Amino acid sequence: MPGSMNNWSTNSAPVKSYPILPVSGIAVIGGSPKIAVPGPKHAWQKVSIEIAQPDHGQRDHLLSEKE
């Protein structure tokens, strides 16, 4: 029985996780820009900045409001 459950989990989790990771852009952050963005280094750097910019802005706002 445990083997059967394990097989089910392995069939469900990775199959669903793999396609979502690259689409979400987590693959780029993880350190695999070649898989997520098949282009020059500049392209994946731009994506990294775009993802970090909104996060930084929100953090700045939260810090300003707290003070």
mmCIF file as gemmi writes it, N, C-alpha and C atoms, coordinates in Angstrom:
data_model
loop_
_atom_site.group_PDB
_atom_site.id
_atom_site.type_symbol
_atom_site.label_atom_id
_atom_site.label_alt_id
_atom_site.label_comp_id
_atom_site.label_asym_id
_atom_site.label_entity_id
_atom_site.label_seq_id
_atom_site.pdbx_PDB_ins_code
_atom_site.Cartn_x
_atom_site.Cartn_y
_atom_site.Cartn_z
_atom_site.occupancy
_atom_site.B_iso_or_equiv
_atom_site.pdbx_formal_charge
_atom_site.auth_seq_id
_atom_site.auth_asym_id
_atom_site.pdbx_PDB_model_num
ATOM 1 N N . MET Axp A 1 ? 0.827 -1.217 0 1 0 ? 1 A 1
ATOM 2 C CA . MET Axp A 1 ? 0 0 0 1 0 ? 1 A 1
ATOM 3 C C . MET Axp A 1 ? 0.866 1.275 0 1 0 ? 1 A 1
ATOM 4 N N . PRO Axp A 2 ? 1.888 1.354 0.857 1 0 ? 2 A 1
ATOM 5 C CA . PRO Axp A 2 ? 2.717 2.58 0.839 1 0 ? 2 A 1
ATOM 6 C C . PRO Axp A 2 ? 3.323 2.819 -0.55 1 0 ? 2 A 1
ATOM 7 N N . GLY Axp A 3 ? 3.74 1.719 -1.199 1 0 ? 3 A 1
ATOM 8 C CA . GLY Axp A 3 ? 4.33 1.862 -2.534 1 0 ? 3 A 1
ATOM 9 C C . GLY Axp A 3 ? 3.326 2.472 -3.495 1 0 ? 3 A 1
ATOM 10 N N . SER Axp A 4 ? 2.082 2.032 -3.389 1 0 ? 4 A 1
ATOM 11 C CA . SER Axp A 4 ? 1.041 2.544 -4.285 1 0 ? 4 A 1
ATOM 12 C C . SER Axp A 4 ? 0.854 4.044 -4.056 1 0 ? 4 A 1
ATOM 13 N N . MET Axp A 5 ? 0.809 4.444 -2.803 1 0 ? 5 A 1
ATOM 14 C CA . MET Axp A 5 ? 0.623 5.86 -2.475 1 0 ? 5 A 1
ATOM 15 C C . MET Axp A 5 ? 1.805 6.678 -2.997 1 0 ? 5 A 1
ATOM 16 N N . ASN Axp A 6 ? 2.999 6.139 -2.81 1 0 ? 6 A 1
ATOM 17 C CA . ASN Axp A 6 ? 4.194 6.846 -3.267 1 0 ? 6 A 1
ATOM 18 C C . ASN Axp A 6 ? 4.126 7.078 -4.774 1 0 ? 6 A 1
ATOM 19 N N . ASN Axp A 7 ? 3.717 6.032 -5.503 1 0 ? 7 A 1
ATOM 20 C CA . ASN Axp A 7 ? 3.634 6.129 -6.955 1 0 ? 7 A 1
ATOM 21 C C . ASN Axp A 7 ? 2.653 7.235 -7.345 1 0 ? 7 A 1
ATOM 22 N N . TRP Axp A 8 ? 1.542 7.3 -6.655 1 0 ? 8 A 1
ATOM 23 C CA . TRP Axp A 8 ? 0.524 8.311 -6.969 1 0 ? 8 A 1
ATOM 24 C C . TRP Axp A 8 ? 1.093 9.712 -6.757 1 0 ? 8 A 1
ATOM 25 N N . SER Axp A 9 ? 1.76 9.906 -5.627 1 0 ? 9 A 1
ATOM 26 C CA . SER Axp A 9 ? 2.325 11.217 -5.297 1 0 ? 9 A 1
ATOM 27 C C . SER Axp A 9 ? 3.369 11.615 -6.353 1 0 ? 9 A 1
ATOM 28 N N . THR Axp A 10 ? 4.236 10.673 -6.68 1 0 ? 10 A 1
ATOM 29 C CA . THR Axp A 10 ? 5.284 10.974 -7.658 1 0 ? 10 A 1
ATOM 30 C C . THR Axp A 10 ? 4.674 11.306 -9.015 1 0 ? 10 A 1
ATOM 31 N N . ASN Axp A 11 ? 3.555 10.662 -9.324 1 0 ? 11 A 1
ATOM 32 C CA . ASN Axp A 11 ? 2.914 10.895 -10.62 1 0 ? 11 A 1
ATOM 33 C C . ASN Axp A 11 ? 2.215 12.247 -10.634 1 0 ? 11 A 1
ATOM 34 N N . SER Axp A 12 ? 1.775 12.713 -9.483 1 0 ? 12 A 1
ATOM 35 C CA . SER Axp A 12 ? 0.968 13.934 -9.418 1 0 ? 12 A 1
ATOM 36 C C . SER Axp A 12 ? 1.846 15.169 -9.219 1 0 ? 12 A 1
ATOM 37 N N . ALA Axp A 13 ? 2.696 15.153 -8.2 1 0 ? 13 A 1
ATOM 38 C CA . ALA Axp A 13 ? 3.444 16.363 -7.836 1 0 ? 13 A 1
ATOM 39 C C . ALA Axp A 13 ? 4.4 16.836 -8.937 1 0 ? 13 A 1
ATOM 40 N N . PRO Axp A 14 ? 5.415 16.043 -9.3 1 0 ? 14 A 1
ATOM 41 C CA . PRO Axp A 14 ? 6.411 16.543 -10.258 1 0 ? 14 A 1
ATOM 42 C C . PRO Axp A 14 ? 5.792 16.906 -11.605 1 0 ? 14 A 1
ATOM 43 N N . VAL Axp A 15 ? 4.863 16.101 -12.072 1 0 ? 15 A 1
ATOM 44 C CA . VAL Axp A 15 ? 4.272 16.362 -13.394 1 0 ? 15 A 1
ATOM 45 C C . VAL Axp A 15 ? 3.59 17.726 -13.4 1 0 ? 15 A 1
ATOM 46 N N . LYS Axp A 16 ? 2.96 18.079 -12.292 1 0 ? 16 A 1
ATOM 47 C CA . LYS Axp A 16 ? 2.247 19.364 -12.221 1 0 ? 16 A 1
ATOM 48 C C . LYS Axp A 16 ? 3.223 20.501 -11.914 1 0 ? 16 A 1
ATOM 49 N N . SER Axp A 17 ? 4.275 20.205 -11.165 1 0 ? 17 A 1
ATOM 50 C CA . SER Axp A 17 ? 5.203 21.254 -10.745 1 0 ? 17 A 1
ATOM 51 C C . SER Axp A 17 ? 6.117 21.692 -11.892 1 0 ? 17 A 1
ATOM 52 N N . TYR Axp A 18 ? 6.607 20.733 -12.655 1 0 ? 18 A 1
ATOM 53 C CA . TYR Axp A 18 ? 7.603 21.052 -13.689 1 0 ? 18 A 1
ATOM 54 C C . TYR Axp A 18 ? 7.141 22.125 -14.664 1 0 ? 18 A 1
ATOM 55 N N . PRO Axp A 19 ? 5.938 21.98 -15.269 1 0 ? 19 A 1
ATOM 56 C CA . PRO Axp A 19 ? 5.53 22.988 -16.247 1 0 ? 19 A 1
ATOM 57 C C . PRO Axp A 19 ? 5.291 24.349 -15.595 1 0 ? 19 A 1
ATOM 58 N N . ILE Axp A 20 ? 4.858 24.372 -14.354 1 0 ? 20 A 1
ATOM 59 C CA . ILE Axp A 20 ? 4.539 25.638 -13.685 1 0 ? 20 A 1
ATOM 60 C C . ILE Axp A 20 ? 5.83 26.404 -13.361 1 0 ? 20 A 1
ATOM 61 N N . LEU Axp A 21 ? 6.886 25.701 -12.968 1 0 ? 21 A 1
ATOM 62 C CA . LEU Axp A 21 ? 8.123 26.377 -12.571 1 0 ? 21 A 1
ATOM 63 C C . LEU Axp A 21 ? 8.653 27.297 -13.667 1 0 ? 21 A 1
ATOM 64 N N . PRO Axp A 22 ? 8.896 26.781 -14.883 1 0 ? 22 A 1
ATOM 65 C CA . PRO Axp A 22 ? 9.447 27.646 -15.924 1 0 ? 22 A 1
ATOM 66 C C . PRO Axp A 22 ? 8.485 28.77 -16.302 1 0 ? 22 A 1
ATOM 67 N N . VAL Axp A 23 ? 7.191 28.481 -16.319 1 0 ? 23 A 1
ATOM 68 C CA . VAL Axp A 23 ? 6.212 29.509 -16.723 1 0 ? 23 A 1
ATOM 69 C C . VAL Axp A 23 ? 6.201 30.64 -15.706 1 0 ? 23 A 1
ATOM 70 N N . SER Axp A 24 ? 6.312 30.315 -14.428 1 0 ? 24 A 1
ATOM 71 C CA . SER Axp A 24 ? 6.265 31.335 -13.389 1 0 ? 24 A 1
ATOM 72 C C . SER Axp A 24 ? 7.535 32.182 -13.397 1 0 ? 24 A 1
ATOM 73 N N . GLY Axp A 25 ? 8.612 31.657 -13.96 1 0 ? 25 A 1
ATOM 74 C CA . GLY Axp A 25 ? 9.855 32.41 -13.962 1 0 ? 25 A 1
ATOM 75 C C . GLY Axp A 25 ? 10.734 32.022 -12.785 1 0 ? 25 A 1
ATOM 76 N N . ILE Axp A 26 ? 10.312 31.015 -12.02 1 0 ? 26 A 1
ATOM 77 C CA . ILE Axp A 26 ? 11.116 30.574 -10.874 1 0 ? 26 A 1
ATOM 78 C C . ILE Axp A 26 ? 12.419 29.955 -11.377 1 0 ? 26 A 1
ATOM 79 N N . ALA Axp A 27 ? 12.363 29.359 -12.566 1 0 ? 27 A 1
ATOM 80 C CA . ALA Axp A 27 ? 13.55 28.722 -13.126 1 0 ? 27 A 1
ATOM 81 C C . ALA Axp A 27 ? 14.65 29.759 -13.318 1 0 ? 27 A 1
ATOM 82 N N . VAL Axp A 28 ? 14.266 30.979 -13.702 1 0 ? 28 A 1
ATOM 83 C CA . VAL Axp A 28 ? 15.247 32.047 -13.912 1 0 ? 28 A 1
ATOM 84 C C . VAL Axp A 28 ? 15.908 32.399 -12.582 1 0 ? 28 A 1
ATOM 85 N N . ILE Axp A 29 ? 15.079 32.554 -11.533 1 0 ? 29 A 1
ATOM 86 C CA . ILE Axp A 29 ? 15.609 32.916 -10.218 1 0 ? 29 A 1
ATOM 87 C C . ILE Axp A 29 ? 16.446 31.767 -9.662 1 0 ? 29 A 1
ATOM 88 N N . GLY Axp A 30 ? 16.029 30.531 -9.986 1 0 ? 30 A 1
ATOM 89 C CA . GLY Axp A 30 ? 16.732 29.363 -9.468 1 0 ? 30 A 1
ATOM 90 C C . GLY Axp A 30 ? 18.153 29.273 -10.003 1 0 ? 30 A 1
ATOM 91 N N . GLY Axp A 31 ? 18.434 29.892 -11.128 1 0 ? 31 A 1
ATOM 92 C CA . GLY Axp A 31 ? 19.779 29.872 -11.689 1 0 ? 31 A 1
ATOM 93 C C . GLY Axp A 31 ? 19.837 29.094 -12.988 1 0 ? 31 A 1
ATOM 94 N N . SER Axp A 32 ? 18.725 29.008 -13.722 1 0 ? 32 A 1
ATOM 95 C CA . SER Axp A 32 ? 18.706 28.298 -15.007 1 0 ? 32 A 1
ATOM 96 C C . SER Axp A 32 ? 18.094 29.199 -16.076 1 0 ? 32 A 1
ATOM 97 N N . PRO Axp A 33 ? 18.739 30.336 -16.361 1 0 ? 33 A 1
ATOM 98 C CA . PRO Axp A 33 ? 18.167 31.266 -17.339 1 0 ? 33 A 1
ATOM 99 C C . PRO Axp A 33 ? 18.094 30.666 -18.733 1 0 ? 33 A 1
ATOM 100 N N . LYS Axp A 34 ? 18.993 29.712 -19.027 1 0 ? 34 A 1
ATOM 101 C CA . LYS Axp A 34 ? 19.019 29.117 -20.371 1 0 ? 34 A 1
ATOM 102 C C . LYS Axp A 34 ? 17.714 28.383 -20.668 1 0 ? 34 A 1
ATOM 103 N N . ILE Axp A 35 ? 17.115 27.783 -19.637 1 0 ? 35 A 1
ATOM 104 C CA . ILE Axp A 35 ? 15.876 27.022 -19.842 1 0 ? 35 A 1
ATOM 105 C C . ILE Axp A 35 ? 14.68 27.976 -19.905 1 0 ? 35 A 1
ATOM 106 N N . ALA Axp A 36 ? 14.669 28.978 -19.05 1 0 ? 36 A 1
ATOM 107 C CA . ALA Axp A 36 ? 13.515 29.884 -18.964 1 0 ? 36 A 1
ATOM 108 C C . ALA Axp A 36 ? 13.551 30.898 -20.105 1 0 ? 36 A 1
ATOM 109 N N . VAL Axp A 37 ? 14.696 31.494 -20.345 1 0 ? 37 A 1
ATOM 110 C CA . VAL Axp A 37 ? 14.805 32.527 -21.381 1 0 ? 37 A 1
ATOM 111 C C . VAL Axp A 37 ? 15.904 32.132 -22.366 1 0 ? 37 A 1
ATOM 112 N N . PRO Axp A 38 ? 15.552 31.497 -23.486 1 0 ? 38 A 1
ATOM 113 C CA . PRO Axp A 38 ? 16.552 31.096 -24.486 1 0 ? 38 A 1
ATOM 114 C C . PRO Axp A 38 ? 17.012 32.293 -25.311 1 0 ? 38 A 1
ATOM 115 N N . GLY Axp A 39 ? 17.742 33.197 -24.674 1 0 ? 39 A 1
ATOM 116 C CA . GLY Axp A 39 ? 18.224 34.383 -25.383 1 0 ? 39 A 1
ATOM 117 C C . GLY Axp A 39 ? 19.553 34.857 -24.807 1 0 ? 39 A 1
ATOM 118 N N . PRO Axp A 40 ? 19.988 36.055 -25.15 1 0 ? 40 A 1
ATOM 119 C CA . PRO Axp A 40 ? 21.252 36.592 -24.645 1 0 ? 40 A 1
ATOM 120 C C . PRO Axp A 40 ? 21.181 36.849 -23.15 1 0 ? 40 A 1
ATOM 121 N N . LYS Axp A 41 ? 22.34 37.037 -22.54 1 0 ? 41 A 1
ATOM 122 C CA . LYS Axp A 41 ? 22.384 37.271 -21.091 1 0 ? 41 A 1
ATOM 123 C C . LYS Axp A 41 ? 21.622 38.554 -20.742 1 0 ? 41 A 1
ATOM 124 N N . HIS Axp A 42 ? 21.648 39.501 -21.623 1 0 ? 42 A 1
ATOM 125 C CA . HIS Axp A 42 ? 20.971 40.769 -21.354 1 0 ? 42 A 1
ATOM 126 C C . HIS Axp A 42 ? 19.478 40.565 -21.129 1 0 ? 42 A 1
ATOM 127 N N . ALA Axp A 43 ? 18.89 39.665 -21.931 1 0 ? 43 A 1
ATOM 128 C CA . ALA Axp A 43 ? 17.438 39.442 -21.85 1 0 ? 43 A 1
ATOM 129 C C . ALA Axp A 43 ? 17.053 38.933 -20.463 1 0 ? 43 A 1
ATOM 130 N N . TRP Axp A 44 ? 17.745 37.917 -19.957 1 0 ? 44 A 1
ATOM 131 C CA . TRP Axp A 44 ? 17.36 37.342 -18.657 1 0 ? 44 A 1
ATOM 132 C C . TRP Axp A 44 ? 17.699 38.313 -17.535 1 0 ? 44 A 1
ATOM 133 N N . GLN Axp A 45 ? 18.703 39.186 -17.755 1 0 ? 45 A 1
ATOM 134 C CA . GLN Axp A 45 ? 19.014 40.194 -16.733 1 0 ? 45 A 1
ATOM 135 C C . GLN Axp A 45 ? 17.865 41.197 -16.637 1 0 ? 45 A 1
ATOM 136 N N . LYS Axp A 46 ? 17.3 41.56 -17.799 1 0 ? 46 A 1
ATOM 137 C CA . LYS Axp A 46 ? 16.18 42.511 -17.817 1 0 ? 46 A 1
ATOM 138 C C . LYS Axp A 46 ? 15.002 41.929 -17.045 1 0 ? 46 A 1
ATOM 139 N N . VAL Axp A 47 ? 14.742 40.649 -17.26 1 0 ? 47 A 1
ATOM 140 C CA . VAL Axp A 47 ? 13.616 39.995 -16.575 1 0 ? 47 A 1
ATOM 141 C C . VAL Axp A 47 ? 13.848 40.025 -15.067 1 0 ? 47 A 1
ATOM 142 N N . SER Axp A 48 ? 15.085 39.779 -14.649 1 0 ? 48 A 1
ATOM 143 C CA . SER Axp A 48 ? 15.407 39.769 -13.224 1 0 ? 48 A 1
ATOM 144 C C . SER Axp A 48 ? 15.129 41.148 -12.624 1 0 ? 48 A 1
ATOM 145 N N . ILE Axp A 49 ? 15.491 42.201 -13.344 1 0 ? 49 A 1
ATOM 146 C CA . ILE Axp A 49 ? 15.287 43.563 -12.844 1 0 ? 49 A 1
ATOM 147 C C . ILE Axp A 49 ? 13.794 43.864 -12.754 1 0 ? 49 A 1
ATOM 148 N N . GLU Axp A 50 ? 13.038 43.426 -13.772 1 0 ? 50 A 1
ATOM 149 C CA . GLU Axp A 50 ? 11.589 43.697 -13.784 1 0 ? 50 A 1
ATOM 150 C C . GLU Axp A 50 ? 10.913 43 -12.608 1 0 ? 50 A 1
ATOM 151 N N . ILE Axp A 51 ? 11.383 41.814 -12.268 1 0 ? 51 A 1
ATOM 152 C CA . ILE Axp A 51 ? 10.778 41.061 -11.158 1 0 ? 51 A 1
ATOM 153 C C . ILE Axp A 51 ? 11.159 41.712 -9.821 1 0 ? 51 A 1
ATOM 154 N N . ALA Axp A 52 ? 12.378 42.258 -9.742 1 0 ? 52 A 1
ATOM 155 C CA . ALA Axp A 52 ? 12.864 42.822 -8.48 1 0 ? 52 A 1
ATOM 156 C C . ALA Axp A 52 ? 12.314 44.231 -8.259 1 0 ? 52 A 1
ATOM 157 N N . GLN Axp A 53 ? 12.109 44.979 -9.311 1 0 ? 53 A 1
ATOM 158 C CA . GLN Axp A 53 ? 11.666 46.375 -9.168 1 0 ? 53 A 1
ATOM 159 C C . GLN Axp A 53 ? 10.345 46.507 -8.411 1 0 ? 53 A 1
ATOM 160 N N . PRO Axp A 54 ? 9.279 45.834 -8.855 1 0 ? 54 A 1
ATOM 161 C CA . PRO Axp A 54 ? 8.011 45.971 -8.135 1 0 ? 54 A 1
ATOM 162 C C . PRO Axp A 54 ? 8.129 45.533 -6.678 1 0 ? 54 A 1
ATOM 163 N N . ASP Axp A 55 ? 8.89 44.494 -6.428 1 0 ? 55 A 1
ATOM 164 C CA . ASP Axp A 55 ? 9.069 44.005 -5.06 1 0 ? 55 A 1
ATOM 165 C C . ASP Axp A 55 ? 9.739 45.084 -4.205 1 0 ? 55 A 1
ATOM 166 N N . HIS Axp A 56 ? 10.767 45.727 -4.766 1 0 ? 56 A 1
ATOM 167 C CA . HIS Axp A 56 ? 11.48 46.763 -4.02 1 0 ? 56 A 1
ATOM 168 C C . HIS Axp A 56 ? 10.557 47.947 -3.734 1 0 ? 56 A 1
ATOM 169 N N . GLY Axp A 57 ? 9.772 48.333 -4.74 1 0 ? 57 A 1
ATOM 170 C CA . GLY Axp A 57 ? 8.866 49.467 -4.56 1 0 ? 57 A 1
ATOM 171 C C . GLY Axp A 57 ? 7.881 49.212 -3.431 1 0 ? 57 A 1
ATOM 172 N N . GLN Axp A 58 ? 7.302 48.025 -3.393 1 0 ? 58 A 1
ATOM 173 C CA . GLN Axp A 58 ? 6.336 47.707 -2.343 1 0 ? 58 A 1
ATOM 174 C C . GLN Axp A 58 ? 7.018 47.73 -0.979 1 0 ? 58 A 1
ATOM 175 N N . ARG Axp A 59 ? 8.214 47.204 -0.912 1 0 ? 59 A 1
ATOM 176 C CA . ARG Axp A 59 ? 8.929 47.162 0.367 1 0 ? 59 A 1
ATOM 177 C C . ARG Axp A 59 ? 9.213 48.577 0.845 1 0 ? 59 A 1
ATOM 178 N N . ASP Axp A 60 ? 9.623 49.448 -0.076 1 0 ? 60 A 1
ATOM 179 C CA . ASP Axp A 60 ? 9.903 50.833 0.296 1 0 ? 60 A 1
ATOM 180 C C . ASP Axp A 60 ? 8.643 51.495 0.851 1 0 ? 60 A 1
ATOM 181 N N . HIS Axp A 61 ? 7.515 51.234 0.199 1 0 ? 61 A 1
ATOM 182 C CA . HIS Axp A 61 ? 6.258 51.829 0.633 1 0 ? 61 A 1
ATOM 183 C C . HIS Axp A 61 ? 5.91 51.37 2.046 1 0 ? 61 A 1
ATOM 184 N N . LEU Axp A 62 ? 6.075 50.06 2.282 1 0 ? 62 A 1
ATOM 185 C CA . LEU Axp A 62 ? 5.74 49.503 3.594 1 0 ? 62 A 1
ATOM 186 C C . LEU Axp A 62 ? 6.636 50.119 4.665 1 0 ? 62 A 1
ATOM 187 N N . LEU Axp A 63 ? 7.916 50.267 4.361 1 0 ? 63 A 1
ATOM 188 C CA . LEU Axp A 63 ? 8.848 50.842 5.326 1 0 ? 63 A 1
ATOM 189 C C . LEU Axp A 63 ? 8.49 52.3 5.594 1 0 ? 63 A 1
ATOM 190 N N . SER Axp A 64 ? 8.154 53.04 4.545 1 0 ? 64 A 1
ATOM 191 C CA . SER Axp A 64 ? 7.815 54.459 4.706 1 0 ? 64 A 1
ATOM 192 C C . SER Axp A 64 ? 6.559 54.6 5.573 1 0 ? 64 A 1
ATOM 193 N N . GLU Axp A 65 ? 5.557 53.776 5.31 1 0 ? 65 A 1
ATOM 194 C CA . GLU Axp A 65 ? 4.3 53.88 6.066 1 0 ? 65 A 1
ATOM 195 C C . GLU Axp A 65 ? 4.517 53.521 7.536 1 0 ? 65 A 1
ATOM 196 N N . LYS Axp A 66 ? 5.418 52.571 7.792 1 0 ? 66 A 1
ATOM 197 C CA . LYS Axp A 66 ? 5.653 52.143 9.177 1 0 ? 66 A 1
ATOM 198 C C . LYS Axp A 66 ? 6.296 53.279 9.982 1 0 ? 66 A 1
ATOM 199 N N . GLU Axp A 67 ? 7.194 54.01 9.369 1 0 ? 67 A 1
ATOM 200 C CA . GLU Axp A 67 ? 7.933 55.053 10.114 1 0 ? 67 A 1
ATOM 201 C C . GLU Axp A 67 ? 7.067 56.255 10.472 1 0 ? 67 A 1
